[in-house]
């Protein structure tokens, strides 16, 4: 038995440690006190929607077609639970008295490891929980999931901050998921005979109505959103808003681009943010140590502990109809390290095929919302059936992976402190009375009324109607869809056209009419849909020179599905006009027509491409050379070496080394399938010390 003195001594050290820790790291506030710390845009207020004990550690919120709110809890963060011991919970939040605040919760499912996002589907929920995407459903109406089936498996599962998440239904009827570019070998349970899909460096998308799944461009971390025209925008810790400029399906046409990264940082203010909380002790101390090390090593590098995005999360475009008009289409992003919500206004770039994210004029020196509560962790957002923006607050003392923090600093940090807390807020215009959302009964709608929801001012209504049509495809929808496809609202037309295509009822005349619209977003989508109609090839071709860069880019991508001489001619023309922009260059190179010998001959004879050596031309030839090598087709490579020989009067000392060096790099990627001749060719290229003086006839002898 311990002595009284020993116990007193232990209590002294415990109280001393506790006092030291509390001094360095603040304690929690109740919801009302935390809300009082919010410095918010003057036109808005925050209402509490749910809090502990009804919700804890929330990371996502969705509303089904009945308006029921489902939230997912991730209490295991930041640790990976042992197999079978996950504590993740999905709850249905219930507002019994209609005052706009949850006062009860039903556990829909529990014991889930690494669950991060939800999406309603066919009366149940799709759930991302690496390495799986599940489908769960309540079959008997008691509010609890009776069935849990694996839909996809094989996703990366070794870092909770970089796992499969953010299920989103796009305007094109595909469901998108953020994979953070992690190495994953994904299998579809309905197609066990299919080879696993490698996702390294890319995201993921799928269609359960068509049993389809494939790679998608972008490397979204925790935050993925789409505008009304299908532009994919995503969040990464330090880069709070990027755009995937070219969809993944085009990058996979020949599959031999040297890089499939098409991420564009579209922020015009980069890392800058205005936080109201000082950095936590561990971050300030770690930053101090790192900067000291950089100085000692004389490195031109500085780390920032505050006022720079480091925990950007949950970027979501507001497409509801309950905010003032000027907020429609704005993008809201949380920064969990800075305890704030940042807002971006999105405008098309005049010179490039992407959007630009700008600070609104009233937020050039402050954020849309900033808190002095260091526990405030806004991880995500969703637009509700009422058109308001719901904000998910993880509410923890620490929100950082322990592996990135020095051991001595971790000793006084409890990464689970606060696991019994969590809040969900509703952002509303000032003066809005709190109440439960009024949701139409979608289950009782006939085809005409359901299709009419595609024209609703609230994006939640539009997306819900779109999803229900996809879940139960029927020709009954076609007459109403044909009518709204001719609507004067481009947002409605885009959805109707894609749904008609899904139902096999899209006609070329509808697409042609949409391509003649004055709205670039509708034209962009019409070009995608025109790809399946050969009669619209010329109409696509005409849009290559469109004054809107995003329309012109899509026209090049769509036209690039063909390989005839007219396409090659148009690709060469587009390259000469737009080739200084890397995105147009990649779009051309993603096609077989834009990356083969025929276009090189056209560029040489018709456009004098090789008479000068601008940097963009160098980059183009590097990529063509790499693609030809990576394809590993012996006759094409022989012809390409012959083409390089034909440039003897076109500054060969410049073009030949570029061509041979990148041909070698491409051949190295395809060497496992090389013929004996190609193996010998690669050996000679790898042994060469100087490509400028290298005799091309020696290579020709190998082929």
Secondary structure in CASP SS format (residue, H / E / C, confidence):
PFRMAT SS
TARGET T0000
AUTHOR 0000-0000-0000
METHOD secondary structure of the structure
MODEL  1
X C 1.00
X C 1.00
X C 1.00
X H 1.00
X H 1.00
X H 1.00
X H 1.00
X H 1.00
X H 1.00
X H 1.00
X H 1.00
X H 1.00
X H 1.00
X H 1.00
X H 1.00
X H 1.00
X H 1.00
X H 1.00
X H 1.00
X H 1.00
X H 1.00
X H 1.00
X H 1.00
X H 1.00
X C 1.00
X C 1.00
X C 1.00
X C 1.00
X C 1.00
X C 1.00
X H 1.00
X H 1.00
X H 1.00
X H 1.00
X H 1.00
X C 1.00
X C 1.00
X E 1.00
X E 1.00
X E 1.00
X C 1.00
X C 1.00
X C 1.00
X E 1.00
X E 1.00
X E 1.00
X E 1.00
X E 1.00
X E 1.00
X E 1.00
X E 1.00
X C 1.00
X C 1.00
X C 1.00
X C 1.00
X C 1.00
X C 1.00
X E 1.00
X E 1.00
X E 1.00
X E 1.00
X E 1.00
X E 1.00
X C 1.00
X C 1.00
X C 1.00
X C 1.00
X C 1.00
X E 1.00
X E 1.00
X E 1.00
X E 1.00
X E 1.00
X C 1.00
X C 1.00
X C 1.00
X C 1.00
X C 1.00
X C 1.00
X C 1.00
X C 1.00
X C 1.00
X C 1.00
X C 1.00
X C 1.00
X C 1.00
X C 1.00
X E 1.00
X E 1.00
X E 1.00
X E 1.00
X E 1.00
X E 1.00
X E 1.00
X C 1.00
X C 1.00
X C 1.00
X C 1.00
X C 1.00
X C 1.00
X C 1.00
X C 1.00
X C 1.00
X E 1.00
X E 1.00
X E 1.00
X E 1.00
X E 1.00
X E 1.00
X E 1.00
X E 1.00
X E 1.00
X C 1.00
X C 1.00
X E 1.00
X E 1.00
X E 1.00
X E 1.00
X E 1.00
X E 1.00
X E 1.00
X C 1.00
X C 1.00
X E 1.00
X E 1.00
X E 1.00
X E 1.00
X E 1.00
X E 1.00
X C 1.00
X C 1.00
X E 1.00
X E 1.00
X E 1.00
X E 1.00
X E 1.00
X E 1.00
X C 1.00
X C 1.00
X C 1.00
X C 1.00
X C 1.00
X C 1.00
X C 1.00
X C 1.00
X C 1.00
X E 1.00
X E 1.00
X E 1.00
X E 1.00
X E 1.00
X E 1.00
X E 1.00
X C 1.00
X C 1.00
X C 1.00
X C 1.00
X C 1.00
X C 1.00
X C 1.00
X C 1.00
X C 1.00
X C 1.00
X C 1.00
X E 1.00
X E 1.00
X E 1.00
X E 1.00
X E 1.00
X C 1.00
X C 1.00
X C 1.00
X C 1.00
X C 1.00
X E 1.00
X E 1.00
X E 1.00
X E 1.00
X C 1.00
X C 1.00
X C 1.00
X C 1.00
X C 1.00
X C 1.00
X E 1.00
X E 1.00
X E 1.00
X E 1.00
X H 1.00
X H 1.00
X H 1.00
X C 1.00
X C 1.00
X C 1.00
X C 1.00
X C 1.00
X E 1.00
X E 1.00
X C 1.00
X C 1.00
X C 1.00
X C 1.00
X E 1.00
X E 1.00
X E 1.00
X E 1.00
X E 1.00
X C 1.00
X C 1.00
X C 1.00
X C 1.00
X E 1.00
X E 1.00
X E 1.00
X E 1.00
X E 1.00
X C 1.00
X C 1.00
X C 1.00
X C 1.00
X C 1.00
X C 1.00
X C 1.00
X E 1.00
X E 1.00
X E 1.00
X C 1.00
X C 1.00
X C 1.00
X C 1.00
X C 1.00
X E 1.00
X E 1.00
X E 1.00
X C 1.00
X C 1.00
X C 1.00
X C 1.00
X C 1.00
X C 1.00
X C 1.00
X E 1.00
X E 1.00
X E 1.00
X C 1.00
X C 1.00
X C 1.00
X H 1.00
X H 1.00
X H 1.00
X H 1.00
X C 1.00
X C 1.00
X C 1.00
X C 1.00
X C 1.00
X C 1.00
X C 1.00
X C 1.00
X C 1.00
X C 1.00
X C 1.00
X E 1.00
X E 1.00
X E 1.00
X C 1.00
X E 1.00
X C 1.00
X C 1.00
X C 1.00
X C 1.00
X E 1.00
X C 1.00
X C 1.00
X C 1.00
X C 1.00
X C 1.00
X C 1.00
X C 1.00
X C 1.00
X H 1.00
X H 1.00
X H 1.00
X H 1.00
X H 1.00
X H 1.00
X H 1.00
X H 1.00
X H 1.00
X H 1.00
X H 1.00
X H 1.00
X H 1.00
X H 1.00
X H 1.00
X H 1.00
X C 1.00
X C 1.00
X C 1.00
X C 1.00
X C 1.00
X C 1.00
X C 1.00
X C 1.00
X C 1.00
X C 1.00
X C 1.00
X E 1.00
X C 1.00
X C 1.00
X C 1.00
X E 1.00
X E 1.00
X E 1.00
X E 1.00
X E 1.00
X E 1.00
X C 1.00
X C 1.00
X C 1.00
X C 1.00
X C 1.00
X C 1.00
X C 1.00
X H 1.00
X H 1.00
X H 1.00
X C 1.00
X C 1.00
X C 1.00
X E 1.00
X E 1.00
X E 1.00
X E 1.00
X E 1.00
X C 1.00
X C 1.00
X C 1.00
X C 1.00
X E 1.00
X E 1.00
X E 1.00
X E 1.00
X E 1.00
X E 1.00
X E 1.00
X E 1.00
X E 1.00
X C 1.00
X C 1.00
X C 1.00
X C 1.00
X C 1.00
X C 1.00
X E 1.00
X E 1.00
X E 1.00
X E 1.00
X C 1.00
X C 1.00
X H 1.00
X H 1.00
X H 1.00
X C 1.00
X C 1.00
X C 1.00
X C 1.00
X C 1.00
X E 1.00
X E 1.00
X E 1.00
X C 1.00
X C 1.00
X C 1.00
X C 1.00
X C 1.00
X C 1.00
X E 1.00
X E 1.00
X E 1.00
X E 1.00
X E 1.00
X E 1.00
X C 1.00
X C 1.00
X C 1.00
X C 1.00
X C 1.00
X E 1.00
X E 1.00
X E 1.00
X E 1.00
X E 1.00
X C 1.00
X C 1.00
X C 1.00
X C 1.00
X C 1.00
X C 1.00
X C 1.00
X C 1.00
X H 1.00
X H 1.00
X H 1.00
X C 1.00
X C 1.00
X H 1.00
X H 1.00
X H 1.00
X H 1.00
X C 1.00
X C 1.00
X C 1.00
X C 1.00
X C 1.00
X C 1.00
X C 1.00
X C 1.00
X C 1.00
X C 1.00
X C 1.00
X C 1.00
X E 1.00
X E 1.00
X E 1.00
X E 1.00
X E 1.00
X E 1.00
X E 1.00
X C 1.00
X C 1.00
X C 1.00
X C 1.00
X C 1.00
X C 1.00
X C 1.00
X C 1.00
X C 1.00
X C 1.00
X C 1.00
X C 1.00
X H 1.00
X H 1.00
X H 1.00
X C 1.00
X C 1.00
X H 1.00
X H 1.00
X H 1.00
X H 1.00
X H 1.00
X H 1.00
X H 1.00
X H 1.00
X H 1.00
X C 1.00
X C 1.00
X C 1.00
X H 1.00
X H 1.00
X H 1.00
X H 1.00
X H 1.00
X H 1.00
X H 1.00
X H 1.00
X H 1.00
X H 1.00
X H 1.00
X H 1.00
X H 1.00
X C 1.00
X C 1.00
X C 1.00
X H 1.00
X H 1.00
X H 1.00
X H 1.00
X H 1.00
X H 1.00
X H 1.00
X H 1.00
X H 1.00
X H 1.00
X C 1.00
X C 1.00
X C 1.00
X C 1.00
X C 1.00
X H 1.00
X H 1.00
X H 1.00
X H 1.00
X H 1.00
X H 1.00
X H 1.00
X H 1.00
X H 1.00
X H 1.00
X H 1.00
X H 1.00
X H 1.00
X C 1.00
X C 1.00
X C 1.00
X C 1.00
X C 1.00
X H 1.00
X H 1.00
X H 1.00
X H 1.00
X H 1.00
X H 1.00
X H 1.00
X H 1.00
X C 1.00
X C 1.00
X C 1.00
X C 1.00
X H 1.00
X H 1.00
X H 1.00
X H 1.00
X H 1.00
X H 1.00
X H 1.00
X H 1.00
X H 1.00
X H 1.00
X H 1.00
X C 1.00
X C 1.00
X C 1.00
X H 1.00
X H 1.00
X H 1.00
X H 1.00
X H 1.00
X H 1.00
X H 1.00
X H 1.00
X H 1.00
X H 1.00
X H 1.00
X H 1.00
X C 1.00
X C 1.00
X C 1.00
X H 1.00
X H 1.00
X H 1.00
X H 1.00
X H 1.00
X H 1.00
X H 1.00
X H 1.00
X H 1.00
X H 1.00
X H 1.00
X C 1.00
X C 1.00
X C 1.00
X C 1.00
X C 1.00
X H 1.00
X H 1.00
X H 1.00
X H 1.00
X H 1.00
X H 1.00
X H 1.00
X H 1.00
X H 1.00
X H 1.00
X H 1.00
X H 1.00
X H 1.00
X H 1.00
X C 1.00
X C 1.00
X C 1.00
X H 1.00
X H 1.00
X H 1.00
X H 1.00
X H 1.00
X H 1.00
X H 1.00
X H 1.00
X C 1.00
X C 1.00
X C 1.00
X C 1.00
X C 1.00
X C 1.00
X C 1.00
X H 1.00
X H 1.00
X H 1.00
X H 1.00
X H 1.00
X H 1.00
X H 1.00
X H 1.00
X H 1.00
X H 1.00
X H 1.00
X C 1.00
X H 1.00
X H 1.00
X H 1.00
X C 1.00
X C 1.00
X C 1.00
X H 1.00
X H 1.00
X H 1.00
X H 1.00
X H 1.00
X H 1.00
X H 1.00
X H 1.00
X H 1.00
X H 1.00
X H 1.00
X H 1.00
X H 1.00
X H 1.00
X H 1.00
X H 1.00
X H 1.00
X C 1.00
X C 1.00
X H 1.00
X H 1.00
X H 1.00
X H 1.00
X H 1.00
X H 1.00
X H 1.00
X H 1.00
X H 1.00
X H 1.00
X H 1.00
X H 1.00
X C 1.00
X C 1.00
X C 1.00
X C 1.00
X C 1.00
X C 1.00
X H 1.00
X H 1.00
X H 1.00
X H 1.00
X H 1.00
X H 1.00
X H 1.00
X H 1.00
X H 1.00
X H 1.00
X H 1.00
X H 1.00
X H 1.00
X H 1.00
X H 1.00
X H 1.00
X H 1.00
X H 1.00
X H 1.00
X H 1.00
X H 1.00
X H 1.00
X C 1.00
X C 1.00
X H 1.00
X H 1.00
X H 1.00
X H 1.00
X H 1.00
X H 1.00
X H 1.00
X H 1.00
X H 1.00
X H 1.00
X H 1.00
X H 1.00
X C 1.00
X C 1.00
X C 1.00
X C 1.00
X C 1.00
X C 1.00
X C 1.00
X C 1.00
X H 1.00
X H 1.00
X H 1.00
X H 1.00
X H 1.00
X C 1.00
X C 1.00
X C 1.00
END
